[in-house]
């Protein structure tokens, strides 16, 4: 059997591995992408958040791969990639008590970004992952699916991978993007024997048909109190002992996918042992909560149920000689708040930046990648604080209502940072704004790079711990957390972080968004002002361009419909690959430009990873 050599080999063609393959190949790095299964495939991790979408758009501009940016915003995703994906206009949370209907005043919402940079999306991962994997080939990567690796040898100068088919692959660096079932972690003993995270949960999930819109669970008068429809949110049913995600893909006018992703996350302290089949356990728990029971009265699974044991795992390190692990090959916490994807995209940015320089200088020293490891571990630890505290707070609505402000605060400020850089780049086209994304003062998921955010989360954690220990009541913990939020000087008071009755703290349409920016411009201290302020005229201009682009698309569709009634001939085929039209040099991979200018092997194979990624590997 032959031996094939590459600069970089990537195990796993999920969203992270395929993005890196596109970026590296785009810059002339000979890249091998390996997948043990084949696309399309079922994968959980389907909800984007504003910070994730913005970082995708920045990565797209920074590395010249516009298609990554399409994944990061709903309208371009729908138009260019897949109408099977859903729209996400908010996070919605319904609190439930056993035997009682939900109380409308106990619905919390947090709005996502609106055009021109939003809204966010529900990713139908079968489509988006297959799209990015195939795109890597278009950019010049070599891609093998159904290629299982059963032996990896880390040498001093290269990594050797041997497939069950007998093929041997050699690379100067291996990127492990294989998720939970990482054979690299097993071989090198990289994971903690006991996960370091406080969060301790297990999962039951599937895709379902017949899940009604969440809005139909409410009276019309209660719907009017919402900032956006709950059916266009990532919906969370919250109860003492767990939460459920409801991610619809059929919630917009152009939808072509009738499925809804549904998953139940259970606190193992209160639900330690599975009972019955996964569906029986799901139905039994749902039946305790009348509003949830109505939501799933007509719902049926569209694929086999999946049930896990403890879903957390952790590793102290993501790098070793000749090896980089993507975050979810190293650690996982819980899908709550959908922030795992933000950790991933931040890591992809930092890895790509460091790796392009490493290839150019033929220097793969682990020290180059240490900043990425530090950012990812800090992000996971902060994320664990927010998530574990959420599970503790689910015991009482008052504490949940107070505690979730920690997540809202981090999401708000974590979103403003990349948004400000993107708008400054759009205004000036100065690439130095894109390069700032990997600066330590700007790299942190859920605001974990901002001292005030971390200090507030830790103070709230102390209140929750006191309530858990019985030293104070849950009501007192809630009161103390709200009191601390009222005293914070880096959050606008009008958002109501310290007001228990204000259950939707922010929206991001044009005028409220401008108000946020102006407040930070006038009142924010230098750290938060730099993080949260951007040129509003550029934001408004981009908004106008978005409206014009959508209007043109509507006219184009109308014209095409009329034309097709009368004529059979057309030239639509000339416009089906807009990204390649913008980069004609990519039509022939061997002419790929870039500072590294290495010729990737000419291959036609389309393949995919050594193992299937964890079902929740990018939750």
C-alpha positions as CSV (number, residue, x, y, z in Angstrom):
1,X,0.0,0.0,0.0
2,X,1.1,3.6,-0.7
3,X,2.2,6.2,1.8
4,X,0.8,9.7,1.4
5,X,2.4,12.8,2.9
6,X,0.8,16.1,4.0
7,X,1.7,19.1,6.1
8,X,-1.5,18.6,8.3
9,X,-3.8,15.7,8.9
10,X,-7.2,16.3,10.5
11,X,-9.1,13.5,12.2
12,X,-12.9,14.2,12.0
13,X,-14.9,16.2,9.4
14,X,-17.4,17.8,11.8
15,X,-17.9,21.5,11.6
16,X,-14.5,22.4,13.3
17,X,-12.3,19.9,11.4
18,X,-13.9,20.9,8.1
19,X,-13.5,24.6,8.8
20,X,-9.8,24.2,9.5
21,X,-9.4,22.1,6.4
22,X,-10.9,24.8,4.3
23,X,-8.8,27.6,5.9
24,X,-5.5,25.6,5.6
25,X,-6.2,24.5,2.0
26,X,-7.2,28.0,1.0
27,X,-3.7,29.1,2.0
28,X,-1.9,26.4,0.2
29,X,-1.2,24.0,3.0
30,X,-1.4,20.4,1.9
31,X,-4.2,19.1,4.1
32,X,-5.7,15.7,4.7
33,X,-9.2,15.4,6.2
34,X,-10.2,11.9,7.4
35,X,-13.6,10.6,8.5
36,X,-14.5,7.2,9.7
37,X,-18.2,7.5,8.8
38,X,-19.8,9.3,5.9
39,X,-22.0,12.3,5.3
40,X,-24.8,13.2,5.8
41,X,-24.9,12.1,9.4
42,X,-26.8,12.9,12.6
43,X,-25.1,15.3,14.9
44,X,-26.3,17.3,17.8
45,X,-24.9,20.9,18.5
46,X,-27.5,22.7,16.3
47,X,-28.0,26.1,17.9
48,X,-25.8,29.1,17.2
49,X,-25.5,32.1,19.5
50,X,-24.6,35.7,18.5
51,X,-21.0,35.4,19.6
52,X,-20.5,32.2,17.5
53,X,-22.1,33.7,14.3
54,X,-20.0,36.8,14.6
55,X,-16.8,34.9,15.1
56,X,-17.6,32.8,12.0
57,X,-18.0,36.0,10.0
58,X,-14.7,37.3,11.3
59,X,-12.9,34.0,10.5
60,X,-14.4,34.1,7.0
61,X,-13.0,37.6,6.3
62,X,-9.8,37.0,8.1
63,X,-8.8,33.8,6.2
64,X,-10.6,34.4,2.9
65,X,-13.2,31.6,3.2
66,X,-16.6,33.5,2.8
67,X,-18.6,30.3,3.1
68,X,-17.8,30.1,6.8
69,X,-19.5,33.4,7.2
70,X,-22.6,32.1,5.4
71,X,-23.0,29.5,8.2
72,X,-22.9,32.3,10.7
73,X,-26.0,34.2,9.7
74,X,-29.5,32.8,8.9
75,X,-30.3,34.6,5.7
76,X,-27.1,33.7,3.9
77,X,-27.2,30.2,5.3
78,X,-30.8,29.7,4.0
79,X,-29.9,31.2,0.6
80,X,-26.5,29.6,-0.1
81,X,-26.3,26.4,2.0
82,X,-29.6,24.9,3.1
83,X,-33.2,25.8,3.7
84,X,-33.4,22.8,6.0
85,X,-32.0,25.0,8.8
86,X,-34.1,27.0,11.2
87,X,-34.1,30.6,12.3
88,X,-33.2,31.7,15.8
89,X,-34.4,35.1,17.0
90,X,-34.0,34.5,20.8
91,X,-33.3,32.2,23.6
92,X,-36.6,31.3,25.3
93,X,-37.0,29.7,28.8
94,X,-40.2,28.4,30.3
95,X,-40.0,27.4,34.0
96,X,-42.1,24.4,35.1
97,X,-43.4,23.1,38.4
98,X,-44.6,19.5,38.7
99,X,-48.4,19.2,38.2
100,X,-48.8,22.9,37.2
101,X,-49.1,24.7,34.0
102,X,-46.3,27.2,33.2
103,X,-46.9,30.7,34.7
104,X,-46.5,33.2,31.8
105,X,-44.7,35.6,34.1
106,X,-42.0,32.9,34.5
107,X,-40.9,33.0,30.8
108,X,-37.5,34.5,30.3
109,X,-36.1,35.6,26.9
110,X,-32.8,37.0,25.6
111,X,-32.9,38.3,22.0
112,X,-30.2,37.4,19.5
113,X,-28.8,39.8,16.9
114,X,-31.1,41.1,14.1
115,X,-30.0,42.0,10.6
116,X,-27.6,43.0,9.2
117,X,-25.5,40.7,11.4
118,X,-28.3,38.4,12.6
119,X,-30.5,36.5,13.2
120,X,-28.8,33.3,14.4
121,X,-29.7,29.9,13.1
122,X,-30.6,26.4,14.0
123,X,-28.1,24.3,12.0
124,X,-29.3,21.1,10.4
125,X,-25.9,19.5,10.9
126,X,-26.5,16.8,8.3
127,X,-26.5,19.6,5.7
128,X,-24.0,22.1,7.1
129,X,-21.3,19.6,8.0
130,X,-21.5,17.8,4.6
131,X,-21.4,21.2,2.9
132,X,-18.2,22.3,4.7
133,X,-16.5,18.9,4.3
134,X,-17.2,19.0,0.5
135,X,-16.1,22.6,0.4
136,X,-12.7,21.7,1.8
137,X,-12.2,19.6,-1.3
138,X,-13.1,22.6,-3.5
139,X,-10.4,24.6,-1.7
140,X,-7.8,21.9,-2.3
141,X,-7.9,19.5,0.7
142,X,-7.8,15.7,0.3
143,X,-10.8,14.2,1.9
144,X,-11.4,10.5,2.7
145,X,-14.6,9.2,4.1
146,X,-15.2,5.8,5.6
147,X,-11.5,5.7,6.4
148,X,-10.9,4.3,9.9
149,X,-7.6,4.8,11.5
150,X,-6.5,2.0,13.9
151,X,-2.9,3.0,14.7
152,X,-1.2,6.4,15.2
153,X,2.5,6.8,15.8
154,X,3.8,10.2,17.0
155,X,7.4,10.5,15.9
156,X,9.9,13.3,16.5
157,X,9.3,14.9,13.0
158,X,6.0,13.5,11.9
159,X,2.8,11.6,12.7
160,X,2.0,8.3,11.0
161,X,-1.6,7.2,10.7
162,X,-2.4,3.7,9.5
163,X,-5.9,2.9,8.2
164,X,-7.7,-0.5,8.4
165,X,-7.6,-0.5,4.6
166,X,-3.8,-0.6,4.7
167,X,-3.2,2.9,3.6
168,X,-0.5,4.9,5.5
169,X,-0.7,8.7,5.9
170,X,2.1,10.9,7.2
171,X,1.8,14.5,8.4
172,X,3.9,17.0,10.2
173,X,1.0,17.8,12.5
174,X,-2.2,16.0,13.6
175,X,-5.3,17.9,14.5
176,X,-7.7,15.8,16.5
177,X,-11.3,16.9,15.7
178,X,-12.9,13.5,16.5
179,X,-14.9,14.6,19.6
180,X,-15.9,12.5,22.5
181,X,-14.6,9.2,21.1
182,X,-11.1,10.4,20.6
183,X,-8.7,7.6,20.1
184,X,-5.9,10.1,20.5
185,X,-7.0,10.9,24.0
186,X,-7.2,7.2,24.8
187,X,-3.8,6.4,23.3
188,X,-2.0,9.3,25.0
189,X,-4.0,9.2,28.3
190,X,-4.9,12.9,28.0
191,X,-8.2,13.0,29.8
192,X,-8.8,13.4,33.5
193,X,-10.0,10.1,35.1
194,X,-12.7,12.1,36.8
195,X,-13.9,15.2,34.9
196,X,-12.9,18.4,36.7
197,X,-16.3,20.1,36.0
198,X,-19.0,20.6,38.7
199,X,-21.7,20.0,36.1
200,X,-22.9,16.3,36.2
201,X,-25.6,15.5,33.6
202,X,-26.8,12.8,31.2
203,X,-28.8,13.2,28.0
204,X,-31.8,11.7,26.1
205,X,-32.3,13.1,22.6
206,X,-33.6,12.6,19.1
207,X,-35.2,14.4,16.1
208,X,-39.0,14.5,16.2
209,X,-42.0,15.1,13.9
210,X,-45.2,16.8,15.0
211,X,-43.8,19.1,17.6
212,X,-46.1,22.1,17.7
213,X,-44.8,25.7,17.9
214,X,-44.1,26.8,21.5
215,X,-46.3,29.9,20.9
216,X,-49.4,27.6,20.7
217,X,-48.9,26.8,24.3
218,X,-49.7,30.4,25.3
219,X,-52.8,32.5,25.3
220,X,-52.7,35.3,22.7
221,X,-52.4,38.0,25.3
222,X,-49.3,36.3,26.7
223,X,-47.7,36.1,23.3
224,X,-47.9,39.9,23.0
225,X,-45.6,40.2,26.0
226,X,-42.8,38.4,24.2
227,X,-39.9,40.2,22.4
228,X,-40.1,37.6,19.6
229,X,-42.0,34.3,18.9
230,X,-40.9,31.5,21.1
231,X,-41.3,29.2,18.1
232,X,-38.4,31.1,16.5
233,X,-36.2,30.7,19.6
234,X,-34.0,27.9,20.9
235,X,-36.6,26.9,23.4
236,X,-35.6,25.6,26.9
237,X,-38.1,23.9,29.2
238,X,-36.5,24.3,32.7
239,X,-37.5,22.3,35.8
240,X,-36.0,21.2,39.1
241,X,-33.6,18.5,38.0
242,X,-33.0,19.3,34.4
243,X,-33.9,21.1,31.2
244,X,-35.0,20.3,27.7
245,X,-34.0,21.8,24.4
246,X,-36.5,22.3,21.5
247,X,-34.8,23.4,18.3
248,X,-37.2,23.6,15.3
249,X,-36.0,23.6,11.7
250,X,-39.4,24.4,10.2
251,X,-40.0,27.9,11.8
252,X,-39.6,30.2,8.8
253,X,-41.5,30.8,5.5
254,X,-38.8,29.1,3.3
255,X,-38.4,26.1,5.6
256,X,-38.1,22.7,3.9
257,X,-37.4,20.6,7.0
258,X,-40.3,19.3,9.2
259,X,-38.0,18.0,12.0
260,X,-37.5,19.4,15.5
261,X,-34.4,18.5,17.6
262,X,-35.5,17.6,21.1
263,X,-33.2,16.7,24.0
264,X,-33.6,16.2,27.7
265,X,-30.6,17.0,30.0
266,X,-30.9,15.5,33.5
267,X,-29.0,16.3,36.6
268,X,-27.6,13.0,37.8
269,X,-27.8,14.1,41.4
270,X,-31.6,14.0,41.0
271,X,-32.0,11.5,38.1
272,X,-29.0,9.1,38.7
273,X,-30.4,5.9,37.1
274,X,-32.2,5.5,33.8
275,X,-35.7,3.9,34.0
276,X,-37.2,2.0,31.0
277,X,-36.3,2.7,27.4
278,X,-35.1,6.2,26.5
279,X,-38.5,7.2,25.1
280,X,-40.3,5.8,28.2
281,X,-38.1,7.9,30.4
282,X,-38.6,10.9,28.3
283,X,-42.4,10.5,28.3
284,X,-42.5,9.8,32.0
285,X,-40.6,13.0,32.9
286,X,-42.6,15.2,30.4
287,X,-45.9,13.9,31.8
288,X,-45.1,15.5,35.2
289,X,-45.3,19.0,33.6
290,X,-48.7,19.8,31.9
291,X,-47.4,22.5,29.6
292,X,-44.5,20.3,28.4
293,X,-46.9,17.4,28.0
294,X,-49.1,19.5,25.7
295,X,-46.1,20.5,23.7
296,X,-45.2,16.8,22.9
297,X,-48.7,15.3,22.8
298,X,-48.6,14.7,19.0
299,X,-44.8,14.4,18.7
300,X,-43.1,11.2,17.4
301,X,-39.4,10.4,17.0
302,X,-38.1,10.5,13.5
303,X,-35.0,8.5,14.3
304,X,-33.8,6.2,17.2
305,X,-33.4,7.8,20.6
306,X,-30.0,8.3,22.1
307,X,-29.3,8.1,25.8
308,X,-26.0,8.7,27.4
309,X,-24.3,8.2,30.7
310,X,-22.4,11.2,32.3
311,X,-21.7,13.5,29.4
312,X,-18.9,15.5,30.9
313,X,-15.2,14.8,30.2
314,X,-12.1,17.0,30.6
315,X,-8.4,17.2,29.8
316,X,-5.8,19.5,31.3
317,X,-4.1,19.9,27.9
318,X,-5.1,20.2,24.3
319,X,-1.6,20.1,22.8
320,X,1.3,17.7,22.7
321,X,4.3,17.3,20.4
322,X,2.9,17.1,16.8
323,X,-0.7,17.3,18.1
324,X,-3.5,19.8,18.6
325,X,-6.9,18.8,19.8
326,X,-10.0,20.8,19.0
327,X,-11.9,21.7,22.2
328,X,-14.5,19.0,22.1
329,X,-11.9,16.2,21.6
330,X,-10.6,17.4,25.0
331,X,-13.6,18.5,27.0
332,X,-17.4,18.8,27.1
333,X,-19.8,20.3,29.7
334,X,-23.5,20.5,28.7
335,X,-25.5,21.9,25.7
336,X,-27.1,24.5,27.9
337,X,-26.7,28.0,26.4
338,X,-25.2,26.5,23.2
339,X,-21.8,28.0,24.0
340,X,-19.7,25.0,23.1
341,X,-19.6,26.1,19.5
342,X,-18.2,29.5,20.5
343,X,-15.3,27.8,22.3
344,X,-14.8,25.8,19.1
345,X,-14.7,28.8,16.7
346,X,-12.4,30.8,19.0
347,X,-10.0,27.8,19.0
348,X,-10.3,27.5,15.2
349,X,-9.3,31.1,14.8
350,X,-6.3,30.8,17.2
351,X,-5.1,27.5,15.7
352,X,-5.4,28.8,12.1
353,X,-3.4,31.9,12.9
354,X,-0.6,30.1,14.7
355,X,-0.6,27.1,12.3
356,X,-0.2,29.1,9.1
357,X,2.9,30.7,10.7
358,X,4.2,27.3,11.9
359,X,3.9,25.8,8.4
360,X,5.6,28.8,6.8
361,X,8.5,28.5,9.3
362,X,8.5,24.7,9.5
363,X,8.3,25.0,13.3
364,X,5.6,23.1,15.1
365,X,6.8,23.8,18.7
366,X,3.9,23.3,21.2
367,X,4.6,26.7,22.7
368,X,3.1,28.3,19.6
369,X,-0.3,26.9,20.5
370,X,-0.2,27.3,24.2
371,X,-2.3,30.6,24.1
372,X,-5.1,28.6,22.5
373,X,-5.0,26.0,25.2
374,X,-5.2,28.6,27.9
375,X,-8.2,30.4,26.3
376,X,-10.1,27.2,25.8
377,X,-9.5,25.9,29.4
378,X,-10.4,29.3,30.9
379,X,-13.5,29.4,28.7
380,X,-14.6,25.9,29.7
381,X,-14.1,26.6,33.4
382,X,-16.1,29.8,33.3
383,X,-18.8,28.0,31.2
384,X,-18.9,25.2,33.8
385,X,-19.5,27.8,36.6
386,X,-22.4,29.3,34.7
387,X,-23.9,25.9,33.7
388,X,-23.5,24.2,37.1
389,X,-25.0,27.2,38.9
390,X,-27.9,27.0,36.5
391,X,-28.7,23.4,37.4
392,X,-28.5,24.4,41.1
393,X,-30.8,27.3,40.5
394,X,-33.5,25.3,38.8
395,X,-34.8,24.3,42.2
396,X,-36.7,27.6,42.5
397,X,-37.8,30.1,39.9
398,X,-36.5,33.0,42.0
399,X,-33.0,31.7,42.0
400,X,-33.1,30.7,38.3
401,X,-34.5,34.1,37.4
402,X,-31.5,35.7,39.2
403,X,-28.8,33.3,38.3
404,X,-29.4,33.3,34.5
405,X,-28.5,37.0,34.4
406,X,-24.9,35.8,34.7
407,X,-25.2,34.1,31.4
408,X,-27.1,37.0,29.8
409,X,-24.3,39.4,31.0
410,X,-21.6,37.2,29.5
411,X,-23.4,36.6,26.3
412,X,-24.1,40.3,25.9
413,X,-20.6,41.5,26.5
414,X,-19.1,38.5,24.7
415,X,-21.1,39.4,21.6
416,X,-20.2,43.1,21.6
417,X,-16.5,42.4,21.4
418,X,-16.4,40.6,18.0
419,X,-19.3,42.8,16.7
420,X,-17.3,45.9,17.4
421,X,-14.3,44.5,15.5
422,X,-16.4,43.3,12.6
423,X,-18.1,46.8,12.2
424,X,-14.7,48.6,12.4
425,X,-13.4,46.3,9.7
426,X,-16.4,46.9,7.5
427,X,-15.9,50.7,7.9
428,X,-12.1,50.8,7.3
429,X,-11.2,47.5,5.6
430,X,-8.2,47.6,7.9
431,X,-7.3,44.0,8.6
432,X,-5.7,44.9,11.9
433,X,-9.2,44.8,13.4
434,X,-9.5,41.2,12.3
435,X,-6.1,40.3,13.8
436,X,-7.2,41.7,17.2
437,X,-9.7,38.7,17.6
438,X,-6.9,36.6,19.1
439,X,-5.6,39.2,21.5
440,X,-5.9,37.9,25.1
441,X,-8.0,40.9,26.2
442,X,-10.6,39.9,23.5
443,X,-10.6,36.1,23.7
444,X,-13.0,34.7,26.1
445,X,-16.3,32.8,25.7
446,X,-19.3,34.3,27.5
447,X,-17.2,37.3,28.6
448,X,-14.6,35.1,30.4
449,X,-11.9,37.5,29.4
450,X,-13.6,40.4,31.3
451,X,-12.7,40.6,35.0
452,X,-16.1,42.1,36.1
453,X,-18.0,39.2,34.4
454,X,-15.9,36.5,36.1
455,X,-16.1,38.2,39.5
456,X,-19.9,38.5,39.3
457,X,-20.3,34.9,38.4
458,X,-18.0,33.8,41.3
459,X,-20.0,36.0,43.7
460,X,-23.3,34.5,42.5
461,X,-21.7,31.1,42.8
462,X,-21.0,31.8,46.5
463,X,-24.6,32.8,47.0
464,X,-25.8,29.5,45.4
465,X,-23.4,27.5,47.5
466,X,-24.7,29.0,50.7
467,X,-28.2,28.2,49.6
468,X,-27.2,24.6,48.8
469,X,-25.6,24.2,52.2
470,X,-28.7,25.5,54.0
471,X,-26.9,28.6,55.3
472,X,-29.4,30.9,53.6
473,X,-32.7,30.4,51.8
474,X,-33.0,30.2,48.0
475,X,-35.0,33.4,48.2
476,X,-32.2,35.1,50.1
477,X,-29.6,33.9,47.5
478,X,-31.8,35.4,44.7
479,X,-32.1,38.7,46.6
480,X,-28.3,38.9,47.0
481,X,-27.6,38.2,43.4
482,X,-30.1,40.8,42.2
483,X,-28.6,43.3,44.6
484,X,-25.1,42.7,43.2
485,X,-26.4,43.2,39.6
486,X,-28.0,46.5,40.6
487,X,-24.6,47.7,41.9
488,X,-22.7,46.8,38.7
489,X,-21.5,49.9,36.8
490,X,-20.6,48.3,33.5
491,X,-24.2,47.2,32.7
492,X,-26.8,49.8,31.6
493,X,-29.4,50.2,34.3
494,X,-32.2,50.4,31.8
495,X,-31.6,46.8,30.8
496,X,-32.9,45.8,34.2
497,X,-30.3,43.2,35.2
498,X,-31.2,43.9,38.8
499,X,-35.0,43.9,38.3
500,X,-36.6,40.5,38.9
501,X,-39.7,41.6,36.9
502,X,-37.7,42.3,33.8
503,X,-37.4,38.9,32.2
504,X,-36.2,40.0,28.8
505,X,-33.2,42.2,29.4
506,X,-32.2,43.2,25.9
507,X,-33.1,43.3,22.2
508,X,-30.8,44.2,19.4
509,X,-32.9,45.8,16.7
510,X,-31.4,49.0,15.2
511,X,-32.6,51.6,17.8
512,X,-32.2,49.5,21.0
513,X,-28.8,48.4,19.7
514,X,-27.8,52.0,19.0
515,X,-28.9,52.9,22.6
516,X,-26.6,50.2,24.0
517,X,-23.6,51.5,22.0
518,X,-24.2,55.1,22.9
519,X,-24.5,54.2,26.6
520,X,-21.1,52.5,26.5
521,X,-19.6,55.4,24.5
522,X,-20.7,57.9,27.2
523,X,-20.6,55.9,30.4
524,X,-18.4,52.8,30.0
525,X,-14.9,52.6,31.5
526,X,-12.1,52.2,28.9
527,X,-12.1,48.3,29.0
528,X,-15.9,48.0,28.3
529,X,-16.0,51.0,26.0
530,X,-13.4,49.5,23.7
531,X,-15.3,46.1,23.8
532,X,-18.8,47.5,23.2
533,X,-18.5,50.5,21.0
534,X,-18.6,50.4,17.2
535,X,-19.4,52.8,14.3
536,X,-23.2,53.0,14.2
537,X,-23.2,54.6,10.7
538,X,-21.5,51.4,9.4
539,X,-24.1,49.2,11.2
540,X,-26.9,51.3,9.6
541,X,-25.3,51.1,6.2
542,X,-24.9,47.3,6.5
543,X,-28.6,47.2,7.5
544,X,-29.6,49.1,4.4
545,X,-27.5,46.8,2.2
546,X,-29.1,43.8,3.8
547,X,-32.6,45.1,3.0
548,X,-31.6,45.9,-0.6
549,X,-30.0,42.5,-1.1
550,X,-33.1,40.7,0.2
551,X,-35.3,42.9,-2.1
552,X,-33.2,42.1,-5.1
553,X,-33.4,38.4,-4.3
554,X,-37.2,38.6,-4.1
555,X,-37.4,40.3,-7.5
556,X,-34.9,37.8,-8.9
557,X,-37.1,34.9,-7.7
558,X,-40.2,36.6,-9.2
559,X,-38.5,37.1,-12.5
560,X,-37.2,33.5,-12.6
561,X,-40.7,32.2,-11.9
562,X,-42.3,34.2,-14.7
563,X,-39.4,33.3,-17.1
564,X,-39.7,29.6,-16.4
565,X,-43.4,29.7,-17.3
566,X,-42.6,31.0,-20.7
567,X,-39.1,29.7,-21.5
568,X,-36.9,26.6,-20.9
569,X,-33.5,28.2,-21.5
570,X,-31.6,30.1,-18.8
571,X,-28.1,31.0,-17.6
572,X,-28.7,30.5,-13.9
573,X,-25.9,28.0,-13.8
574,X,-23.4,30.9,-14.2
575,X,-24.4,32.2,-10.7
576,X,-24.6,29.0,-8.6
577,X,-21.1,29.4,-7.0
578,X,-20.7,33.0,-5.9
579,X,-17.8,32.3,-3.7
580,X,-15.8,30.7,-6.4
581,X,-16.7,33.5,-8.8
582,X,-15.1,35.9,-6.3
583,X,-12.0,33.5,-6.1
584,X,-11.5,32.1,-9.6
585,X,-8.1,30.9,-8.7
586,X,-9.8,28.3,-6.5
587,X,-11.3,26.4,-9.5
588,X,-8.0,24.7,-9.9
589,X,-6.6,23.7,-6.5
590,X,-3.0,23.5,-7.7
591,X,-3.1,27.3,-8.2
592,X,-4.2,28.1,-4.7
593,X,-2.5,31.3,-3.6
594,X,-1.2,32.4,-0.2
595,X,2.0,32.9,1.7
596,X,2.6,29.1,2.0
597,X,2.0,28.3,-1.6
598,X,2.4,24.5,-1.4
599,X,0.8,22.4,-4.0
600,X,-1.8,20.1,-2.5
601,X,-2.1,16.6,-4.1
602,X,-4.5,16.5,-7.0
603,X,-7.2,14.0,-5.9
604,X,-10.8,13.6,-6.6
605,X,-11.7,11.6,-3.5
606,X,-14.5,12.8,-1.4
607,X,-14.3,11.1,1.9
608,X,-15.1,11.8,5.7
609,X,-13.4,10.8,10.0
610,X,-11.9,8.0,11.9
611,X,-14.8,8.0,14.3
612,X,-18.2,9.6,14.5
613,X,-18.0,12.8,16.5
614,X,-19.8,12.8,19.8
615,X,-23.5,13.5,19.3
616,X,-23.1,16.5,21.5
617,X,-19.6,17.4,20.4
618,X,-20.4,21.0,19.5
619,X,-23.5,21.6,21.6
